[in-house]
Amino acid sequence: MLILVETSTIVSEVKFIIKLHSHILREVGTLSRTIHAISDMKFKKLNLQKGQFIFLTRICENPGISLMQLSILLKVDKTTTTKVIQKLMNEGYINKEKDEVDKRIYRLFPTEKVLNIYNSVIEEENRNIEICFKGFTDEEKSVVYELIKKMKENIEANWHELKNYKE
């Protein structure tokens, strides 16, 4: 519904604004951005730029992962993955090798340099987990995990459809 209010020669439009059904995703987003900001500040001394630590941990945890698989895992564009990987290669954190069977595919592997810092990155993640779950019971932690996991699964199909990615 649109209401027009005429004031002398000026006509102003006042639109009714639809209310947000829930603030849960805004809270989740704020939580995520805060954790990333803290981590980015801590990892700056390792020459890691914004969000690169996420790529490093997933490559360490999945040696030989392809660029496409990494993009899907992290829910980022292929272009973003390519740019981040190039920067991490320039820093000596990862190696990129052609797949032995399909020469169009590149596999990503952690270098010794990243393996030397991996534990400190995970320790920082664990520290953030401890802070976030301060005062939670084990049951509450489990419930939060299951609910967030279910939300992720619900939205993933839509993301895959929009990105036209196939696993």
Secondary structure in CASP SS format (residue, H / E / C, confidence):
PFRMAT SS
TARGET T0000
AUTHOR 0000-0000-0000
METHOD secondary structure of the structure
MODEL  1
M C 1.00
L E 1.00
I E 1.00
L E 1.00
V E 1.00
E E 1.00
T E 1.00
S C 1.00
T C 1.00
I E 1.00
V E 1.00
S E 1.00
E E 1.00
V E 1.00
K E 1.00
F C 1.00
I C 1.00
I C 1.00
K C 1.00
L C 1.00
H C 1.00
S C 1.00
H C 1.00
I H 1.00
L H 1.00
R H 1.00
E H 1.00
V H 1.00
G H 1.00
T H 1.00
L H 1.00
S H 1.00
R H 1.00
T H 1.00
I H 1.00
H H 1.00
A H 1.00
I H 1.00
S H 1.00
D H 1.00
M H 1.00
K H 1.00
F H 1.00
K H 1.00
K H 1.00
L H 1.00
N C 1.00
L C 1.00
Q C 1.00
K C 1.00
G C 1.00
Q H 1.00
F H 1.00
I H 1.00
F H 1.00
L H 1.00
T H 1.00
R H 1.00
I H 1.00
C H 1.00
E H 1.00
N C 1.00
P C 1.00
G C 1.00
I E 1.00
S E 1.00
L H 1.00
M H 1.00
Q H 1.00
L H 1.00
S H 1.00
I H 1.00
L H 1.00
L H 1.00
K C 1.00
V C 1.00
D C 1.00
K H 1.00
T H 1.00
T H 1.00
T H 1.00
T H 1.00
K H 1.00
V H 1.00
I H 1.00
Q H 1.00
K H 1.00
L H 1.00
M H 1.00
N H 1.00
E C 1.00
G C 1.00
Y C 1.00
I E 1.00
N E 1.00
K E 1.00
E E 1.00
K E 1.00
D C 1.00
E C 1.00
V C 1.00
D C 1.00
K C 1.00
R C 1.00
I C 1.00
Y E 1.00
R E 1.00
L E 1.00
F E 1.00
P E 1.00
T C 1.00
E H 1.00
K H 1.00
V H 1.00
L H 1.00
N H 1.00
I H 1.00
Y H 1.00
N H 1.00
S H 1.00
V H 1.00
I H 1.00
E H 1.00
E H 1.00
E H 1.00
N H 1.00
R H 1.00
N H 1.00
I H 1.00
E H 1.00
I H 1.00
C H 1.00
F C 1.00
K C 1.00
G C 1.00
F C 1.00
T C 1.00
D H 1.00
E H 1.00
E H 1.00
K H 1.00
S H 1.00
V H 1.00
V H 1.00
Y H 1.00
E H 1.00
L H 1.00
I H 1.00
K H 1.00
K H 1.00
M H 1.00
K H 1.00
E H 1.00
N H 1.00
I H 1.00
E H 1.00
A H 1.00
N H 1.00
W H 1.00
H H 1.00
E H 1.00
L H 1.00
K H 1.00
N C 1.00
Y C 1.00
K C 1.00
E C 1.00
END
